[in-house]
């Protein structure tokens, strides 16, 4: 009798093992599918002005950095940087782009002090070795949201080709002629992103092209984060002062 009981027990155990194994396979398959198809995990279509497929809503990551290295060569990375949005000459933004001037003033307040921001800055100086028409590239991201704040690109003779490409993509540019200076700037707007290409001659009389892409919503978001952090710090100091005595 015990022999049949033992056989019955073994059969039940085998059935349970098979069921457990099936459940494990189903669970692993389900989790792997969630990892691949989790809503929001799809690559976002870049918004606004783009540079190497990075736009207003793009986010910095190690993968993004690796792709940029493949296109622009080796980089230098810095965190906690000062931010200066000014271009061309003193008063340019104030005269022609007052919104950007106001943001820049807030980023560098109080005046005269070194104000550092929680940012990630990538710089590239060897793009020519990768056959791209850029002599210098600087990409700055917020370290809060990982989204781009501004991109700066310096080019020489090939800059005229860049203008043609940008015009085909974003339409005819608006033109700003510099006040009492030899130079001009072309600019485009897409959403709230602003692209400015400034052209002037270097000391040898050869044209230089300086490109700035400002991601205005992300700059404003950075200011908002910093303001909230400052207010929180002040509250903590006030609380500490009240409880100290």
C-alpha positions in Angstrom: 0.0 0.0 0.0 2.8 2.4 0.9 4.4 1.6 -2.5 1.3 3.0 -4.3 1.2 6.0 -2.0 4.8 6.7 -2.8 4.2 6.4 -6.6 1.2 8.7 -6.3 3.3 11.2 -4.4 6.0 11.1 -7.0 3.5 11.6 -9.8 2.0 14.6 -8.0 5.4 16.1 -7.4 6.3 15.7 -11.1 3.1 17.5 -12.2 3.8 20.3 -9.7 7.4 20.7 -11.1 6.1 20.9 -14.6 3.6 23.5 -13.7 6.2 25.6 -11.8 8.6 25.3 -14.8 5.8 26.5 -17.2 5.0 29.5 -14.9 8.7 30.4 -14.7 9.0 30.4 -18.5 5.8 32.5 -18.9 7.0 35.0 -16.3 10.5 35.4 -17.9 8.9 35.9 -21.3 6.4 38.4 -19.9 9.2 40.4 -18.2 11.4 40.5 -21.2 8.5 41.7 -23.4 7.7 44.5 -20.8 11.4 45.5 -20.9 11.3 45.8 -24.7 7.8 47.2 -25.2 7.3 49.2 -22.0 5.3 52.3 -22.9 7.6 55.3 -23.3 10.7 53.2 -23.9 10.5 53.9 -27.7 13.1 56.3 -29.1 11.6 59.8 -29.0 11.3 61.7 -32.3 13.5 64.8 -31.7 11.6 68.1 -31.5 12.6 71.6 -32.5 16.0 72.4 -34.0 18.2 69.3 -34.2 21.9 68.5 -34.3 23.0 64.9 -35.0 19.4 63.9 -34.2 19.4 65.6 -30.8 16.5 68.0 -30.3 14.7 69.8 -27.6 13.2 66.7 -26.0 16.3 64.5 -26.3 18.1 63.2 -23.2 21.8 62.8 -22.6 23.0 59.2 -21.9 26.1 57.1 -22.3 24.6 55.7 -25.6 24.2 59.3 -26.9 27.8 60.1 -25.9 29.1 57.0 -27.7 27.2 57.9 -30.9 28.6 61.5 -30.7 32.1 60.2 -30.3 31.7 58.1 -33.5 30.6 61.2 -35.4 32.8 63.9 -33.8 35.8 62.1 -32.4 37.1 62.1 -28.8 35.4 64.4 -26.3 36.1 66.2 -23.0 33.4 66.1 -20.4 32.8 68.6 -17.6 30.1 68.9 -14.9 29.1 72.0 -13.0 29.8 74.7 -15.5 29.3 78.4 -15.8 26.8 79.3 -18.6 27.2 82.3 -20.9 24.7 82.6 -23.7 26.2 85.8 -25.2 27.4 85.7 -28.8 29.1 88.0 -31.3 29.5 91.1 -29.2 28.3 92.8 -26.0 24.7 93.8 -26.4 23.8 91.6 -29.3 21.3 89.4 -27.5 19.9 92.5 -25.7 19.3 94.3 -29.0 17.9 91.4 -31.0 16.9 88.5 -28.7 15.8 90.1 -25.4 14.3 86.8 -24.1 17.6 85.1 -24.4 19.3 88.1 -22.8 16.9 88.0 -19.8 17.6 84.2 -19.4 21.4 84.9 -19.5 21.1 87.6 -16.9 19.3 85.2 -14.6 21.8 82.5 -15.2 24.6 84.8 -14.2 23.0 86.4 -11.1 24.3 88.0 -9.0 26.5 89.9 -11.6 30.2 89.7 -11.2 30.1 86.3 -9.3 31.1 83.0 -10.7 27.8 81.1 -10.9 28.1 77.4 -11.6 25.2 75.2 -12.8 24.4 71.5 -12.5 25.2 70.8 -16.1 27.1 68.4 -18.4 29.3 69.9 -21.1 30.8 68.0 -23.9 33.5 69.6 -26.2 34.9 68.3 -29.4 38.0 69.6 -31.2 38.8 66.9 -33.7 35.8 66.7 -35.9 37.9 67.3 -39.0 39.5 63.9 -38.5 36.0 62.4 -38.8 35.4 64.4 -42.0 32.7 66.7 -40.5 32.9 70.5 -41.2 33.2 71.5 -37.6 36.3 73.0 -36.0 34.8 73.1 -32.5 31.6 71.8 -31.0 30.3 72.4 -27.5 27.1 70.7 -26.3 25.6 71.6 -22.9 22.9 69.5 -21.1 21.0 70.0 -17.9 22.1 67.4 -15.3 18.6 67.6 -13.8 16.6 66.6 -16.9 19.5 65.4 -19.2 18.0 67.6 -21.9 20.0 70.0 -24.0 20.4 73.7 -23.0 22.4 75.0 -25.9 24.8 73.8 -28.7 27.6 75.9 -30.1 29.4 74.9 -33.4 32.2 76.8 -35.1 33.0 76.2 -38.8 35.1 77.8 -41.5 34.5 77.9 -45.3 32.1 74.9 -45.2 29.7 76.9 -43.1 28.0 78.1 -46.3 27.0 74.5 -46.9 25.5 74.3 -43.4 23.3 77.3 -44.2 22.0 75.6 -47.3 21.2 72.5 -45.4 19.4 74.4 -42.6 17.5 76.5 -45.1 16.2 73.4 -46.8 15.0 72.0 -43.5 13.6 75.0 -41.7 12.9 77.5 -44.5 14.2 80.9 -45.3 16.1 82.6 -42.5 15.5 86.0 -40.9 18.5 88.3 -41.0 20.1 90.5 -38.4 22.8 93.0 -39.5 25.2 93.8 -36.7 25.1 97.3 -35.2 28.4 99.1 -36.1 30.1 95.8 -36.8 31.1 93.9 -39.9 29.0 90.8 -39.7 25.5 89.4 -39.8 23.4 86.7 -38.3 20.8 84.4 -39.8 18.2 82.8 -37.5 15.5 80.3 -37.6 12.8 79.3 -35.0 11.2 75.9 -34.5 8.7 75.7 -31.7 10.6 77.6 -29.0 14.1 76.5 -30.1 16.2 79.2 -31.8 19.1 78.6 -34.2 21.4 81.5 -35.0 24.3 81.3 -37.5 26.6 84.3 -37.4 29.0 85.1 -40.2 32.1 87.4 -40.0 35.6 87.4 -41.3 38.6 86.2 -39.2 41.8 88.2 -38.9 42.9 86.9 -42.2 39.8 87.9 -44.0 38.4 84.4 -44.3 34.7 83.8 -43.3 33.9 82.1 -40.0 30.5 80.6 -39.1 29.4 80.5 -35.5 26.2 78.5 -34.9 24.2 78.6 -31.6 21.1 76.5 -30.9 19.2 77.7 -27.8 16.7 75.3 -26.3 14.6 77.9 -24.5 12.1 75.7 -22.6 15.0 73.6 -21.2 16.9 76.8 -20.1 13.8 78.0 -18.4 13.3 74.6 -16.8 16.9 74.8 -15.4 16.2 78.2 -13.9 13.0 76.8 -12.3 14.8 73.9 -10.8 17.5 76.1 -9.4 15.0 78.5 -8.0 13.2 75.6 -6.2 16.4 74.3 -4.9 17.4 77.7 -3.6 14.1 78.2 -1.9 14.3 74.8 -0.3 17.8 75.6 1.0 16.6 78.9 2.5 13.8 77.1 4.2 16.2 74.5 5.7 18.5 77.3 7.0 15.5 79.1 8.5 14.3 75.9 10.2 17.8 75.3 11.6 18.0 78.8 12.9 14.7 78.4 14.8 15.7 75.1 16.4 19.3 76.1 17.2 18.4 77.9 20.5 
